[in-house]
């Protein structure tokens, strides 16, 4: 049985960058069952990103707070959660690392952060499917430094633009961070996942890792979603677990989309091994 | 000392079974005529509030509770304290208006005062239909207010849209007490409920939610007939109403205590469990799975009417 050190670990990413897949991998590893975990029962009941948990811990309904007030409260809130933990807790987030005041949006008490990044050109394709919006709108969203996400049952939060999201998390020095490219995870999930586990101080056998990877295969996730839906998909969304393909942007994006993304984020992309087309 | 002697001019309210005197008006609360014959249970006043309590037995990121006091310290908003179940002191942060700080007083801080007095609160909206009260538990954002507004539209009397005080004297049937506040709704819910003419002031200047006068207010106490837990329909979970088993119902009521950590701070797990067990001897708890789409709220209202007719006793 895999053993995981106690404490809070952020699973951070810009949306549609493989975060849910890594959650499923970790869940399959820690459960260690003979069958894949149910994607509708991922350990997410008490998600600190939800309004329920925020209200429960702070005694304040975040719906009564304006953006700035909420941003002021969140670092202490997340640090409080981290300080109370006696077991391991992997928490998904799409928050930008720093808020508008330059303070860490999620505090600084997590023991580690895993940052998933993906070729922003493929992110644009996936975002347009996820939100059922045009590619132009998806590309514009990725370039909006003031982009807000969340709402409904989730706390509203600052997502910002793709480039600041990546550099904000990877270059910060408050929380030990490991950056993992989605593309590398696709090419060799077992090796990449083993690297992740080593960084997180998780001990697991090769067999346990192999089994978790098998139980988290995209085809398995798609099978479960087709059979019973996925609670985290959006209303009207056709599929959450779509193609997951690397390089799909080459067939889908127009030259203007590529030019916008590369023009804006070319420096960050090249630093992370995403070859520019121009 | 009389609780009111500290304040010269007071506004009177009836909130969750208490008569409240406040030196400042409480937007969104229904004012009462001052009556010297009616004793004041609690006072609200402006004053200094410390940053923290020294030896809290319960605490959170921005709050502290000991046997006598509860203190909420919200950065850039203000500090608020509830003392001995009798008094609330309000200290807005520099640059914050009293008015915009008050939602945290009449909600969380007043709930602490009620818990200090031994009260019991559900995070629920509630209405009265033909003399029976029905409560709808849900987390923040679950649609409690919107459902209450839709039920008021078909003639139900409004009890509360957020804090449902349950009064359960030994040997008697449980009662719910109105929180004395108006509905608080987003513009789309206001339009859907046809309550555009009843819209009052914003709940806070910076948020798009408004006080709305309900068509009719419930009396000061009404017998609680049933509790519903709001849930969203999905392809895997079709709309419907199902009764919860005793164990699940008890667990749900603990979960939906208003500001659960305050309930635990002042009542403790044991007392809450005893109260829950006593309540469940009188009241059934149901899961109400409904379409969240506002355009389909009448389907939920219709399902509830059928359920109430079927369970009329």
Interface residues (C-beta under 8 A of the other chain):
Chain A: X40 X51 X52 X55 X56 X57 X58 X59 X60 X61 X62 X63 X64 X65 X66 X68 X69 X72 X73 X76 X77 X79 X80 X152 X153 X228 X229 X231
Chain B: X60 X61 X62 X63 X72 X74 X75 X76 X77 X103 X104 X107 X108 X139 X140 X141 X142 X203 X204 X206 X207 X209 X234 X235 X236 X259 X260 X261 X262
